[in-house]
Amino acid sequence: MTLEVLICTYGIDGIDRVAKMNLPEVDCVKYLVSWQIEKADNSIPPNLHRKDITICSTLSKGLSNNRNHALNKASGDICLIADDDLTYTASQLKSIIDTFESNPNVDIALFRHSGSDNKQFPEYEFDLNKEPKGYYITSFEIAFRRTSIPSSLMFDSRLGVGTAMPAGEEDLFIHQALKAGLNCRFFPITITHHEGLPTGVRPPTPGVLQAQGVIIAKKYNLTGILRLPLIAWRLSRKGKAK
């Protein structure tokens, strides 16, 4: 079983960040870098010229379009969503393969990460249909069996960094996967380290709040009408938004 790490990046600075990730060379692990650029560019850092690293450029814009480009180019048995500012160890990557081999009925697995955001995770395994209160998804925690993902399951290009609503694309992706009947499960295994704050824990901008509204409407339909003012009141009470 092979694992393919799908790293999305943008511009010259982005490909330099990928080079600084010092991606470990691991048996049965390969890397696909989906590189958004504004024009043809061959400025690939020397340490990325490796047999286990493939770089595919795209002229598209927006992180969701970049992730979809990576999905279309992927060929690994297991695929891991990734960004250009993460740190991996060989044992962490192997633990992803081990998880899928030990759980043949799981289509999508979500994991933990360490980092400066100090995100809190449950200490137990659970089905995403029954996620505990307070749990939220970060995109680079998602791994999946490539052949389990229907062609219609993509990241919504109206959401994510580079759009007017720069958040929520991973939540909608998992919501659609659950609706499609895929087995999505969380495992309390740390697979990467991330410095800085992901979008989900930054102070909410109007665009991020709009994205949250989209997710609530998609997940809860009519009951979302009641949830929206409640969430708005909570954000206001905590001083996170007007």
C-alpha positions in Angstrom: 0.0 0.0 0.0 1.4 3.4 -1.0 0.8 6.8 0.6 0.9 10.0 -1.5 1.1 13.3 0.3 -0.7 16.0 -1.7 1.0 19.3 -0.9 -0.6 22.5 -2.2 1.4 25.7 -2.6 1.3 29.0 -4.5 4.0 31.1 -6.2 7.8 31.2 -5.9 7.7 31.7 -2.1 5.5 28.6 -1.8 7.8 26.3 -3.7 10.6 27.5 -1.5 8.6 26.6 1.6 8.0 23.1 0.2 11.8 22.8 -0.2 12.3 23.8 3.5 9.9 21.0 4.6 12.8 18.5 4.3 10.4 15.8 3.3 11.6 12.4 4.6 12.4 9.7 2.2 10.2 6.7 3.2 9.5 3.4 1.5 5.9 3.3 0.0 5.6 7.1 0.4 5.7 9.7 -2.4 4.8 13.4 -2.6 2.8 15.3 -5.2 3.2 19.1 -5.1 0.4 21.0 -6.8 2.0 24.3 -7.5 -0.2 27.3 -8.5 1.7 29.8 -10.6 0.8 32.8 -12.7 3.0 31.8 -15.7 5.3 28.9 -16.7 8.2 28.7 -14.3 11.1 26.2 -13.9 12.5 27.7 -10.6 12.3 24.4 -8.7 14.7 24.2 -5.8 17.4 21.5 -6.3 16.4 19.4 -3.3 13.0 18.8 -4.8 14.5 17.0 -7.8 13.8 13.5 -6.3 12.2 10.4 -7.7 9.6 10.4 -4.9 8.5 14.0 -5.5 6.3 15.0 -8.5 5.6 18.7 -9.1 2.5 19.6 -11.2 1.9 23.2 -12.0 -1.5 24.8 -12.5 -2.7 28.3 -13.5 -5.8 28.0 -11.3 -6.5 30.3 -8.3 -7.8 29.5 -4.9 -6.8 26.7 -2.5 -9.9 24.6 -3.2 -9.0 24.6 -6.9 -5.4 23.7 -6.0 -6.6 20.8 -3.9 -8.8 19.5 -6.7 -5.9 19.7 -9.1 -3.9 17.5 -6.7 -6.8 15.1 -6.4 -7.0 14.7 -10.2 -3.3 14.0 -10.4 -3.0 11.7 -7.5 -2.1 8.0 -8.0 -1.4 6.7 -4.5 -3.5 4.1 -2.7 -3.8 6.4 0.3 -3.8 10.2 -0.2 -3.0 12.8 2.6 -4.1 16.4 2.3 -1.1 18.7 3.0 0.1 22.3 3.1 3.5 23.8 2.4 4.4 24.6 6.1 4.2 21.2 7.8 6.8 18.9 9.3 6.6 15.1 8.9 8.6 12.2 10.3 9.0 8.8 8.7 7.2 7.1 11.6 4.2 9.6 11.4 3.8 8.8 7.7 4.0 5.1 8.3 1.4 5.4 11.0 -1.1 6.6 8.3 -0.5 3.5 6.2 -0.7 1.3 9.3 -4.1 2.8 10.2 -5.7 2.1 6.8 -4.2 -1.4 6.7 -5.7 -2.1 10.2 -9.0 -0.6 9.2 -10.0 -1.9 5.8 -13.5 -0.6 6.0 -12.4 3.0 6.6 -12.6 5.3 3.5 -11.5 8.6 5.1 -9.4 8.9 8.2 -8.8 12.0 10.2 -5.8 12.4 12.5 -4.2 14.9 15.0 -1.5 17.4 14.6 0.8 19.2 17.0 1.7 22.8 16.9 1.5 26.3 18.3 -2.2 26.5 18.0 -2.5 23.9 20.8 -5.6 22.4 19.2 -7.3 20.0 21.6 -8.3 16.5 20.3 -10.3 13.7 21.7 -8.3 10.9 23.1 -10.5 8.2 21.6 -11.5 7.0 18.1 -14.9 7.9 16.8 -17.2 7.9 13.7 -17.5 11.4 12.1 -21.3 10.9 12.0 -21.1 11.2 15.8 -18.4 13.8 16.3 -18.0 15.1 19.9 -18.9 18.7 20.9 -16.1 21.1 20.2 -14.3 19.0 17.6 -13.5 20.7 14.3 -11.6 19.6 11.2 -8.3 21.0 9.8 -7.6 20.1 6.2 -4.2 18.6 6.7 -5.6 16.0 9.1 -7.5 14.3 6.3 -6.4 11.1 4.5 -8.4 8.9 2.3 -8.4 5.8 0.1 -8.2 7.3 -3.4 -10.4 4.7 -5.1 -13.1 5.3 -2.4 -13.6 8.9 -3.4 -16.3 9.4 -6.1 -15.4 11.8 -8.9 -18.2 14.1 -7.8 -16.5 14.6 -4.4 -14.4 17.7 -4.7 -13.5 20.8 -2.7 -16.0 23.5 -3.3 -14.2 26.3 -5.2 -16.4 29.0 -3.7 -14.8 28.3 -0.3 -11.2 28.4 1.0 -8.2 30.6 0.9 -8.1 32.8 -2.2 -11.9 33.3 -2.3 -14.4 35.7 -0.6 -15.1 33.0 2.0 -11.7 31.8 3.0 -12.6 28.8 5.2 -14.9 25.8 5.5 -13.9 23.8 2.4 -12.7 20.8 4.5 -15.9 20.8 6.6 -18.0 20.7 3.4 -15.8 18.0 1.9 -16.3 15.7 4.9 -20.0 16.5 5.1 -20.5 15.5 1.4 -18.4 12.4 2.0 -20.7 11.3 4.9 -23.8 12.1 2.7 -22.3 9.8 0.1 -22.1 7.0 2.6 -18.3 6.9 3.1 -16.9 5.6 6.3 -15.2 8.6 7.9 -13.4 8.0 11.2 -11.1 9.9 13.6 -8.0 8.3 15.0 -6.1 9.9 18.0 -2.7 9.6 16.2 -0.4 12.6 15.6 0.7 12.7 12.0 2.4 16.1 11.5 3.5 19.3 13.2 2.3 22.8 12.2 3.5 26.2 13.4 1.2 29.2 13.2 -2.6 29.4 13.4 -4.8 27.6 10.9 -7.8 29.6 9.6 -10.2 27.8 12.0 -8.6 29.4 15.1 -7.9 32.9 13.8 -10.2 35.8 14.7 -13.2 35.5 12.3 -13.4 37.9 9.4 -16.7 38.6 7.6 -15.7 36.1 4.9 -14.9 33.4 7.5 -18.2 34.0 9.2 -20.0 33.7 5.9 -18.3 30.4 5.2 -19.4 29.2 8.7 -23.0 30.2 7.7 -22.7 28.1 4.5 -21.5 25.0 6.5 -24.4 25.4 9.0 -26.9 25.7 6.2 -25.5 22.7 4.4 -25.3 20.5 7.6 -28.5 21.4 9.3 -30.9 22.7 6.6 -34.0 24.2 8.3 -32.6 24.0 11.9 -29.7 26.1 10.7 -32.1 29.1 10.8 -32.2 28.7 14.6 -28.5 27.9 15.0 -27.2 31.0 13.1 -28.4 33.7 15.6 -27.3 31.5 18.5 -23.8 31.2 17.1 -23.7 35.0 16.3 -24.7 35.7 19.9 -22.0 33.5 21.2 -19.3 35.1 19.0 -20.5 38.6 20.1 -20.5 37.6 23.8 -16.9 36.3 23.5 -15.8 39.5 21.7 -14.8 37.6 18.6 -17.2 39.6 16.3 -19.7 42.4 16.3 
